């Protein structure tokens, strides 16, 4: 399917590709509005949903927090600070989570791993 070109979609992709903070839709909206002040939040959500459906970006669902978005689509894990809610990339050996054969009722096609804790920045603030 050929997609119609969208300046807003390109602005979303451009912002996500240039950051590693895993922003929320509201944060992306704030950044896109700088260049396109007439863009609506609904347009940002619609484009984010389409980009996720097309596997051009990843949606990170975090309990008690709005979804975050990641431009990196290759397999990797994440760490979420329970204090500041920032999400960090974690690159680790995916084989360390291999399950023994026959332990699942089907074939695994993907896996999302989210570690939770207190990030170094928040931990350092505790020490001050």
Secondary structure, 3 states (H helix, E strand, C coil): CCCCCCHHHHHHHHHHHCCCCCCEHHHHHHHHHHHCCCCCHHHHHHHHHHHHHCCCCEEECCCCCCCEEECCCCCCEEEEECCCCCEEEECCCHHHHCCCCCCCCCCCCCCCCEEEECCHHHHHHHHC
